[in-house]
Amino acid sequence: MSGSQSSPPAEEKGKQRTSSDKQKEHIRRIVRTLIACFLGMITGYISFVVGGTPDASMIQPNLLLEILILMAGVVVQKHVMVLFRIDPTKLGSKDWFYQSFMTFALWFITLTILLTTSVQ
């Protein structure tokens, strides 16, 4: 008898997502990306201010402190997400890697632009 009954398709087994659910999820992803980008820019600026003036070999004296500021920016994301009512526990390792990479990329770009415009 079990052979005559067909099981429902895989998409019917789970909850059907409506277009409004998809739109809300898309907006949450955009907000998460914006959080990572803004924190990257903020940490890049703070790193520039704290890093000190580059020497003749173009190395700032407080380079380790700049990297620690970047790591703090990645950690702060979780708390900022809570403020925006995004549940950080639902994010997987791939999502956190993406968030961290976006923060790093914007940190690096901001710091590079600030350093090249300040050096003459």
N, C-alpha and C positions, 0 to 999 in steps of 0.2 A: 504494500500500500504506500509505503513511503516513496517508492519509485514513481507512482502516479502523481503525487503532489509535487509541484515545482516550488522551490524556495524562491522568495522574492529576490529581485535583483539587488546587487550590492548597494546601489544608491538608495533603495527603499528601506534597507535594513537600518541605516543610520537616519538621523534627523535631516529632513530636507531643508536646505538653506534657501531662504527667500532672497530676493534682490536687495531688500533693505538690510538683511544680515550681512550680505556680501559687501554692501556699501559701508556699513559700520566697521567691518573688519579692515577694509581698504583705508579708511580714515585713520584707524588705530595704527596701521603700519606707517602711514605718512607721518603721523605725530611722533612715532618712535624714531623714525629717520631724522626728523627735524630736531628732536631732543639730542640725538647723537651729534648732529652737525653743529648745533649751537654750543654744546659743551666742548666740542673740538675746537671751535673758534675761541671760546672763552679761555680754555686751558692754553691754547697757543699764545694768546695775548699775555696771560699771566706768566707763562714761561719766558716770554720775551722780556717782560719787566723784571722778573726775578733773576733771569739768567746772567745778567751783567753784560758789559761791553766785550765783544769778541777781541781776542788778541791778534797778533800779526798772522798767526796760522789759522785764523777764522774759527777758533774754538772758544766758546763761552766758558767762563770759569765754573759756573754752577750747572753743568750739563746733567749731572745725576739728579739734581733737584728738579730740573725740567721734566725728566722722564717720570719722576715720582708724581709730579703734578698731572701728567697725562694719565697715569694709573688711577689717581684720585678721581679724575674726570670720568673714567670708565665706571668706577664704583658708585659715584654719585648718581649715575643714570638710573639705577634701581630706585632710588629715593625720589627722583624727579618723576619717574613713571607712576609711582604711587600717588603723587600730587595730581597727576593728570588722569587718575583713575584707570590706569592700565595695570593689569595684574602681571607682575614680573615673573610669577611662578609658572605661568603658562608658556614662557619662552624656553625653547630648547637650546641645545648647545650651538646649533647652527645660527639661531637668531642672535645669541649673545656674541658669537664670533662676528657677525655682521655689524652689530652695534659697536663693538670694540674697534673693528676696522674703520668704520665711518668716523668715529671719534679720532682715531689715529691719523687718518687721511686729512681731515680738516685741521687738526693740530699741526701737522707737518706743513701743510700748505700755508696756514696763517703764520707760523713761525718763520718759514722761509721768506715769505713776502715781507714781513716786518724786518727781518735781518738784512735782506738785500736792499731795502729802501733806506735803512739807517747807515749802512756802510758806504763810505765814499772813496 
